[in-house]
Amino acid sequence: MVVVERDYLVYIRKFKRYEKRRSRIHAYLPPCIKVSVGDTVLIGETRPLAKSVSWVVLGVLKRGGSL
């Protein structure tokens, strides 16, 4: 299992600005896909595999450096 972090912007109408938010998604990592910290991955929704795992890593889009 891996934790995928998704960053996105939300517009705050009161202040007329955007704020950064992030969500963490638990995903299953198949043994045939090699992933390291900082990589950009493609995930897809699947049936529930565990209590908090309903996503699977489909592939690596971009290799990134480690944190």
Residue pairs with C-beta under 8 A, 6 or more apart in sequence:
1 26
1 27
1 28
1 29
1 50
1 53
2 26
2 27
2 28
2 29
2 35
2 41
2 57
3 24
3 25
3 26
3 27
4 24
4 25
4 26
4 27
4 41
4 43
4 55
4 57
5 22
5 23
5 24
5 25
6 22
6 23
6 24
6 25
7 20
7 21
7 22
8 20
8 21
8 22
8 23
9 18
9 19
9 20
9 21
10 18
10 19
10 21
11 17
11 18
12 18
12 19
25 43
25 55
26 50
26 52
26 53
26 55
27 41
27 43
27 53
27 55
27 56
27 57
28 46
28 49
28 53
28 55
28 56
28 57
29 35
29 57
30 56
30 57
33 57
33 59
33 60
34 60
35 41
35 57
35 60
36 63
36 64
36 66
37 64
37 66
37 67
38 64
38 65
38 66
38 67
39 60
39 61
39 62
39 63
39 64
40 60
40 61
40 62
40 64
41 57
41 58
41 59
41 60
41 61
42 57
42 58
42 59
42 60
42 61
43 55
43 56
43 57
43 58
44 55
44 56
44 58
45 54
45 55
46 54
46 55
46 56
47 54
48 54
49 56
